[in-house]
Amino acid sequence: MAFTPLQDRVLVRRLEGEDKTKGGLIIPDSAKEKPAEGLVVSVGPGARKDSGELIAPSVYAGDKILFGKWSGTEVKLDGEDLLIMKESDILGIIS
């Protein structure tokens, strides 16, 4: 894929949620919520301070992240559904 986000934006692939509950009930597609976990595909170079100094991003390609339910903009690249969001929309890195 030949796409690099600009500034402090991050390209994210959603990780699919569970198909079953802990009790073993199967969740139909119509009742599933969009997962709030994802895998960072690529990261922009970072934001700039008013002085022009570059602020390096805190996440890197390959990081597993948690983000807000309504974060990002959905895009389709190379037939794959992805999200583009600002780094500030990311709540944390899952280790």
N, C-alpha and C positions, 0 to 999 in steps of 0.2 A: 504494500500500500504506500502510495506516495503522497502522504498528507502530514504536514507538521503544523500544529496549532501555533498561533501567534501570542505574544506577551505571556500572561500568566494563565493561559487556557490549557485544559487537559482533555485528551481524547480517551474515553472510557468505554469498555465493553461490559455490559451488565452481566452479572453472574445469575444463572437461573435459580429460582427458589425451589423449595421442596415440593414434591407432588403429593406427599402424605403428611398427616399430622403425626405427633408423637404417639397418639393412640392408635394409629394405623388407618385412619379414615383418608380416603383419596379425595383431594381437592380438585374440583372441576376448573377448567381454564377460565370460565366466566367469573369465578369467585377468587381467583388468585390476585394478589396485589403485586405491583411491579417491585422487583427486588431493589433494595437500597444498597446492595454491595456490588462492587465492580472491580475490574482489573484495568489498570492504567496501560493504555496502548502506546501513547506518546505524549510528551510534555513540551510546551513552548519554552523559550529561553528565560522567561521570568518577567516580572513587572519592573518598571523604572521609577526611582524616586524623583522628586522634583529637581534634584541636582543632576539627574541623568545617570546616576549610578544604578547598575543592574542588581535587582534582588533575586537571588537564585531560588528556584522552586524547591519546595520541601518534599515533593513526591517524584518518583522516577518510574519509567516504564517497567512493568512487571509487578508493581506494588498492588496489593489487594486493599481496597479502600471502602469506607462507609460514607455515604452522602445522603443529603436530604431527599425526601420523597419526590419533591417537585423541582429538583435541581437539574440544570442543564437543558440543552436543546437537542432533540433527537434528530439524527441525520442518518442517511443511508450511504455508505461508501463501499464500493466493490461488492454490492449485494448484501452487506452486513449492516444490521441496525446498531448504531453506536451513539454515544452522547458526547457533546462538547460542553464543558462547564468551566467556570473560573475556579482557580485553586481554592479560593475562599469558600466555595460551596462544599468542599470536602470536609467532613467532620473528623476523620481520623484514618490512620493506617492500621489494618488488621495484621497482626503478626502470627 
